[in-house]
Each structure stands twice: as structure tokens, then as C-alpha cells.
Amino acid sequence: MVGFGKAIALAFMKASKRDDLSGSKHIIVVSSISDFDATVAETRYFWSWFIFGSIMAIETRRHLWQSWGFCPRHAWLHAVVECEIWGGRPFATSILYQDLIERAARVVDTGRVCGILAARRLRPQATCLVCDYLAIAKDVSADESNTRRCARVNLRSRVMVLIAQSEPSWRLNSCDLCGGAGKVVCRLHLLAGDGRLDRALAAYLCDLERRLGLLIRSMTWRGPQATPEIQASWVEALGWFAGWSFPLAVVSA
């Protein structure tokens, strides 16, 4: 009999071979914020993720390096679940995306010399962990506790406040191709052939990584107070990696 862990690994390998990992297909167009409503299964995954500290497992982190985090939907849901039913603030989200932004900045800086070959390194080389989980665990118990947590997540009361309060700062660096007002092209549109890897983008990502570090420190015991630009950094990081549909839908709701 194949062990459960091995079965999951085999499923991940099959999914990686099956799926198109170009990234550009994941550009999300939404009609309302309800398009981002979490399911019970998605909520349960992230709830377990935070409880058991899955992000600290080296195998998980390696997978996230290869996949450049989660797919756009689950990148934003990760932050929403954390803010709504875990810590109230995007602490783990900021730690993960500071790591990924630092790696992306190196790729972009290399891309100024190597061009399109370096740009391909921004494509995910592995599937989204949550999508893989949902493909395996099709039947999730909708018991009272899971249903209650899911309902809290979909209220989005905390995350909507955080996004709305920092809007004046993050909107300046949003992707205009996503419907934003800034001039920073997000990763998904770079993969779709829009924009280019240049010195300005490399400098922006380096500064974003710095601001994320300051945001993380501000969320620790006796950490410094975060400025509006620092408070907006987690939104900018997810927007650059996963597109801007979610925060734009939040401020339009």
C-alpha cells in the first residue's frame, strides 16, 4: 500500500506534468469581490497551514520557491484567512513574500543583462499547493466549526480595512494593465509579454523587500511603528506576484 505522504507527492508530480505553468493564464478578471469567496476546503487548508506551521517545513518552502508562492486566487486567500481567523495581520504572508520578492529581485536584475531567458525564471515550475490539495481532498467535512470559520473569512472585515487604509500608498505602485493607476507591471503581465525587466523594476523590488522587512519588524514585540508606505508593502507584494484584482475589487466594493 502506498503511504499517504507518498500518495500526495505522486499526485503533485502528476499535476505538475499536467498543468500549464506559464503563469499568464492565471490573470484574474473579476466582476465583484464575491468572486474571491473561500470554500470550506480552502479555509480548512489554510487554517491547518497556520496551526501546524507548514510554511516552516523545508520541503514546503522549496515547493513555494519553485511555484513562486500560490496561484493568484490562493495567494490572496492565504492573506485573507490569516487576517480574519488567525493573527489579525498579514505576518506569515509578509514573511513568505519578502523571501519571494528578494528572489524575484535577483532574477529581474539578472534579466537586465540576459533578457528573455531570465524572464522565464519568473514562471512557476511547480503547481499551487492549495490547488493540489483540493484536487486530492475533494470531500471536506462541512461541520459547524469549518463552516463558521469559512463564513468569517468571507466577511473580510479585517482585511478590507487594512487594504482600504493603505490604498493611497499601494495604488501608486499598482499595475495599470490590471486596472490600477501605477506603472509597475505585475509578474503575470510580464509573463504575458507586457513590460520588461529593467533597472527601475529591479530597484522597485529591492525597495519593496526592504519595506516588507520593516513591516515584519513592526508586527513583532516592541517593533517600530509602520509608515503608510510600509503598511502597504504586503499588498504591493501580493499584487506584483498575483495580480491586482483582489485589492481593486475590495476598494470598489
C-alpha positions as CSV (number, residue, x, y, z in Angstrom):
1,M,0.0,0.0,0.0
2,V,1.3,3.5,-0.9
3,G,1.7,5.8,2.2
4,F,-0.4,8.9,2.4
5,G,2.6,11.2,2.1
6,K,3.9,9.4,-0.9
7,A,0.5,9.4,-2.5
8,I,0.3,13.2,-2.2
9,A,3.8,13.5,-3.6
10,L,2.9,11.4,-6.6
11,A,-0.3,13.4,-7.1
12,F,1.8,16.6,-7.1
13,M,4.2,15.2,-9.7
14,K,1.3,14.2,-12.0
15,A,-0.3,17.6,-11.5
16,S,2.9,19.4,-12.4
17,K,3.2,17.4,-15.6
18,R,-0.5,18.0,-16.5
19,D,-0.8,21.7,-15.8
20,D,0.2,24.7,-17.9
21,L,2.6,26.6,-15.6
22,S,3.2,29.6,-17.8
23,G,1.5,31.9,-15.2
24,S,-0.1,34.2,-17.7
25,K,-3.2,32.0,-17.8
26,H,-3.8,32.9,-14.2
27,I,-4.6,36.6,-14.8
28,I,-7.9,37.0,-13.0
29,V,-10.8,39.2,-14.2
30,V,-13.5,39.6,-11.5
31,S,-16.9,41.1,-11.6
32,S,-17.3,41.5,-7.8
33,I,-15.5,40.8,-4.6
34,S,-17.6,37.7,-4.1
35,D,-15.6,36.0,-6.8
36,F,-12.9,35.6,-4.1
37,D,-15.2,33.9,-1.6
38,A,-13.4,31.0,0.0
39,T,-14.8,27.5,0.1
40,V,-14.8,25.4,3.3
41,A,-12.0,23.3,1.8
42,E,-9.8,26.3,1.1
43,T,-10.4,27.7,4.6
44,R,-9.6,24.4,6.2
45,Y,-6.3,24.1,4.3
46,F,-5.0,27.4,5.4
47,W,-6.3,27.0,8.9
48,S,-4.3,23.8,9.2
49,W,-1.4,25.5,7.4
50,F,-1.2,28.1,10.2
51,I,-1.9,25.7,13.1
52,F,0.9,23.2,12.1
53,G,3.4,25.8,10.8
54,S,3.6,24.2,7.4
55,I,5.4,27.2,5.9
56,M,8.4,26.3,8.1
57,A,8.9,22.8,6.5
58,I,11.8,22.9,4.1
59,E,10.0,20.8,1.6
60,T,7.1,23.2,1.6
61,R,9.4,26.2,1.2
62,R,11.2,24.6,-1.7
63,H,7.9,24.0,-3.4
64,L,6.9,27.6,-2.8
65,W,10.2,28.8,-4.3
66,Q,9.5,26.7,-7.4
67,S,5.9,27.8,-7.7
68,W,6.6,31.4,-6.8
69,G,4.1,31.1,-4.0
70,F,0.5,30.2,-4.6
71,C,-1.7,30.8,-7.6
72,P,-3.3,34.3,-7.7
73,R,-6.5,33.2,-6.0
74,H,-4.8,31.3,-3.2
75,A,-2.1,34.0,-2.7
76,W,-4.8,36.4,-1.7
77,L,-6.9,33.9,0.2
78,H,-3.8,33.0,2.2
79,A,-3.6,36.6,3.4
80,V,-7.4,36.9,4.0
81,V,-7.5,33.7,6.1
82,E,-4.5,34.9,8.2
83,C,-6.1,38.3,8.8
84,E,-9.6,37.1,9.5
85,I,-9.2,34.0,11.7
86,W,-5.5,33.7,12.7
87,G,-3.4,36.7,13.7
88,G,-5.4,39.7,12.5
89,R,-2.4,40.9,10.5
90,P,-0.6,39.5,7.4
91,F,2.5,38.4,9.4
92,A,3.2,34.9,7.8
93,T,2.1,36.3,4.4
94,S,4.7,39.1,4.7
95,I,7.5,36.7,5.7
96,L,6.8,34.4,2.7
97,Y,6.5,37.2,0.2
98,Q,9.6,39.0,1.5
99,D,11.5,35.8,0.7
100,L,10.0,35.5,-2.8
101,I,10.4,39.2,-3.6
102,E,14.1,39.0,-2.7
103,R,14.5,36.1,-5.1
104,A,12.5,37.8,-7.8
105,A,14.6,41.0,-7.5
106,R,17.7,38.9,-8.3
107,V,16.0,37.4,-11.3
108,V,14.9,40.8,-12.6
109,D,18.4,42.3,-12.0
110,T,19.9,39.4,-14.0
111,G,17.2,39.8,-16.6
112,R,18.5,43.3,-17.5
113,V,21.6,41.5,-18.9
114,C,20.2,38.1,-20.0
115,G,16.8,39.3,-21.3
116,I,14.0,36.8,-22.1
117,L,15.9,33.8,-20.7
118,A,15.9,35.3,-17.3
119,A,12.3,36.4,-17.6
120,R,11.4,32.7,-17.9
121,R,12.7,32.1,-14.5
122,L,9.7,34.1,-13.1
123,R,7.4,31.3,-14.4
124,P,6.3,28.8,-11.8
125,Q,8.0,25.4,-12.1
126,A,5.6,23.7,-9.8
127,T,1.8,23.7,-9.1
128,C,0.0,25.6,-6.4
129,L,0.0,23.7,-3.2
130,V,-3.7,24.6,-2.4
131,C,-4.9,23.6,-5.9
132,D,-3.1,20.2,-5.5
133,Y,-4.7,19.7,-2.1
134,L,-8.2,20.5,-3.4
135,A,-7.7,18.0,-6.3
136,I,-6.9,15.3,-3.7
137,A,-9.2,16.1,-0.9
138,K,-12.4,16.5,-2.8
139,D,-14.7,15.8,0.1
140,V,-14.2,18.1,3.1
141,S,-16.5,17.9,6.1
142,A,-18.6,21.0,6.3
143,D,-19.0,20.6,10.0
144,E,-20.0,23.6,12.2
145,S,-16.5,24.7,13.0
146,N,-15.3,24.6,9.4
147,T,-18.4,26.4,8.2
148,R,-18.1,29.0,10.9
149,R,-14.5,29.8,10.0
150,C,-15.3,30.0,6.3
151,A,-18.1,32.5,7.0
152,R,-15.7,34.7,9.0
153,V,-13.2,34.5,6.2
154,N,-15.8,35.6,3.6
155,L,-16.8,38.6,5.7
156,R,-13.3,40.0,5.0
157,S,-13.9,42.7,7.7
158,R,-10.3,43.0,8.8
159,V,-8.5,42.6,5.5
160,M,-10.8,45.1,3.8
161,V,-9.9,47.7,6.4
162,L,-6.2,47.0,6.0
163,I,-6.4,47.3,2.2
164,A,-8.6,50.4,2.2
165,Q,-6.4,52.2,4.8
166,S,-3.2,51.6,2.7
167,E,-4.8,52.3,-0.7
168,P,-3.2,55.8,-1.2
169,S,0.3,54.1,-1.0
170,W,-0.2,50.9,-2.8
171,R,-2.2,52.3,-5.7
172,L,0.8,54.4,-6.7
173,N,2.6,51.1,-7.5
174,S,-0.2,49.0,-8.8
175,C,-0.2,47.6,-12.3
176,D,-2.2,49.7,-14.8
177,L,-2.7,46.6,-17.0
178,C,-4.6,45.1,-14.1
179,G,-6.7,48.2,-13.8
180,G,-4.5,50.0,-11.3
181,A,-3.1,53.5,-11.5
182,G,0.6,52.8,-11.2
183,K,3.4,52.0,-13.6
184,V,4.8,48.8,-12.1
185,V,3.9,45.9,-14.4
186,C,3.0,42.8,-12.3
187,R,4.6,39.4,-12.8
188,L,1.6,37.9,-14.5
189,H,1.6,40.6,-17.2
190,L,5.4,40.3,-17.6
191,L,4.9,36.6,-18.3
192,A,2.1,37.5,-20.8
193,G,4.7,39.6,-22.7
194,D,3.9,43.0,-21.4
195,G,6.6,45.2,-19.8
196,R,10.2,44.3,-19.4
197,L,12.9,43.5,-16.9
198,D,14.8,46.8,-16.3
199,R,16.7,48.7,-13.7
200,A,13.6,50.5,-12.5
201,L,11.7,47.3,-11.8
202,A,14.8,45.8,-10.0
203,A,15.1,48.9,-7.8
204,Y,11.4,48.8,-7.0
205,L,11.5,45.1,-5.9
206,C,14.6,45.7,-3.8
207,D,12.8,48.6,-2.1
208,L,9.7,46.5,-1.6
209,E,11.7,43.7,0.0
210,R,13.2,46.3,2.4
211,R,9.7,47.7,3.3
212,L,8.4,44.2,3.9
213,G,11.2,43.6,6.3
214,L,10.3,46.7,8.2
215,L,6.6,45.7,8.2
216,I,7.5,42.3,9.7
217,R,9.5,44.0,12.4
218,S,6.6,46.3,13.2
219,M,4.4,43.3,13.9
220,T,6.8,41.9,16.5
221,W,7.0,42.8,20.2
222,R,8.0,46.4,20.6
223,G,8.6,46.7,16.9
224,P,8.8,50.2,15.3
225,Q,5.6,51.8,14.1
226,A,5.0,51.3,10.4
227,T,4.5,54.2,8.0
228,P,1.8,54.1,5.4
229,E,4.3,53.0,2.7
230,I,5.4,50.2,4.9
231,Q,1.9,49.1,5.8
232,A,1.1,48.9,2.0
233,S,4.1,46.7,1.3
234,W,2.3,43.3,1.7
235,V,-0.5,44.4,-0.6
236,E,2.1,45.5,-3.2
237,A,4.0,42.2,-2.9
238,L,0.9,40.1,-3.5
239,G,-0.3,42.5,-6.2
240,W,3.0,42.1,-8.1
241,F,3.1,38.3,-7.8
242,A,-0.6,37.5,-8.1
243,G,-2.2,40.5,-9.9
244,W,-4.3,43.3,-8.5
245,S,-7.8,42.0,-9.0
246,F,-8.5,41.4,-5.3
247,P,-7.4,44.8,-3.7
248,L,-9.0,46.7,-6.6
249,A,-12.3,44.7,-6.0
250,V,-12.1,45.5,-2.3
251,V,-11.8,49.2,-2.7
252,S,-14.6,49.1,-5.3
253,A,-17.0,47.1,-3.2
